[in-house]
Amino acid sequence: MTVKITRINPEQLHGTPGYHHITVVEAGRTAYLAGQCPLDRSGALVGSGSLEAQVDQVVVNALAALTAVSAQPQHVVRSVIYVRSDDRDVLGAAWGRLTGSALAPAFTTASTLLGVAQLGFSGQLIEVDLTVALPD
């Protein structure tokens, strides 16, 4: 059985910069990935002070997590992106780097981008939370 994923942007809602307002999954199994942080395999923060370097590490980690459940970015059905900033330009830069990465298809689905005051690790600037409809 193949998982059917439908992404919808109703005409009554505002246009989006690439994501969809609604994602519908027809049956199947789901994986909920823990927030992917900019930590290397040893648990050390990557890219202290650099949003770009931290986004790149989050992408590497998210791709590894997807691979572990035999999924790919296009199987993501919801994403939440947390950026430690209240500056819209910084949030936009994080979105732009993510949507220009190998993880980009994950952000064409139902997505939320948030500016937050603090994240879990000292110096952490970004975290990405993904929900995945697992392929059979």
Solvent accessible surface area in square Angstrom, and as a share of the most:
residue,aa,sasa,rsa
1,M,158,0.71
2,T,119,0.69
3,V,18,0.10
4,K,127,0.54
5,I,39,0.20
6,T,51,0.29
7,R,64,0.23
8,I,68,0.35
9,N,65,0.34
10,P,34,0.21
11,E,171,0.77
12,Q,161,0.72
13,L,86,0.43
14,H,116,0.52
15,G,68,0.66
16,T,34,0.20
17,P,94,0.59
18,G,43,0.41
19,Y,43,0.16
20,H,48,0.22
21,H,48,0.21
22,I,71,0.36
23,T,28,0.16
24,V,57,0.33
25,V,53,0.30
26,E,83,0.37
27,A,64,0.50
28,G,48,0.46
29,R,163,0.59
30,T,60,0.35
31,A,14,0.11
32,Y,168,0.64
33,L,18,0.09
34,A,79,0.61
35,G,25,0.24
36,Q,28,0.12
37,C,20,0.12
38,P,0,0.00
39,L,30,0.15
40,D,54,0.28
41,R,249,0.91
42,S,99,0.64
43,G,44,0.42
44,A,49,0.38
45,L,53,0.26
46,V,42,0.24
47,G,24,0.23
48,S,94,0.60
49,G,70,0.67
50,S,37,0.24
51,L,22,0.11
52,E,85,0.38
53,A,35,0.27
54,Q,0,0.00
55,V,0,0.00
56,D,60,0.31
57,Q,30,0.13
58,V,0,0.00
59,V,11,0.06
60,V,88,0.51
61,N,32,0.17
62,A,0,0.00
63,L,50,0.25
64,A,61,0.47
65,A,26,0.20
66,L,1,0.01
67,T,99,0.57
68,A,86,0.67
69,V,54,0.31
70,S,89,0.58
71,A,5,0.04
72,Q,99,0.44
73,P,17,0.11
74,Q,83,0.37
75,H,33,0.15
76,V,0,0.00
77,V,16,0.09
78,R,105,0.38
79,S,0,0.00
80,V,16,0.09
81,I,0,0.00
82,Y,62,0.24
83,V,1,0.00
84,R,92,0.34
85,S,22,0.14
86,D,143,0.74
87,D,65,0.34
88,R,216,0.79
89,D,117,0.60
90,V,50,0.29
91,L,25,0.12
92,G,40,0.38
93,A,53,0.41
94,A,0,0.00
95,W,31,0.11
96,G,39,0.37
97,R,100,0.36
98,L,0,0.00
99,T,49,0.28
100,G,68,0.65
101,S,29,0.19
102,A,74,0.57
103,L,0,0.00
104,A,24,0.19
105,P,52,0.33
106,A,0,0.00
107,F,2,0.01
108,T,55,0.32
109,T,0,0.00
110,A,16,0.12
111,S,16,0.10
112,T,46,0.27
113,L,59,0.29
114,L,71,0.35
115,G,40,0.38
116,V,39,0.23
117,A,94,0.73
118,Q,110,0.49
119,L,24,0.12
120,G,73,0.70
121,F,92,0.38
122,S,108,0.70
123,G,28,0.27
124,Q,0,0.00
125,L,37,0.18
126,I,0,0.00
127,E,34,0.15
128,V,0,0.00
129,D,47,0.24
130,L,1,0.00
131,T,27,0.16
132,V,0,0.00
133,A,1,0.00
134,L,11,0.05
135,P,39,0.25
136,D,118,0.61
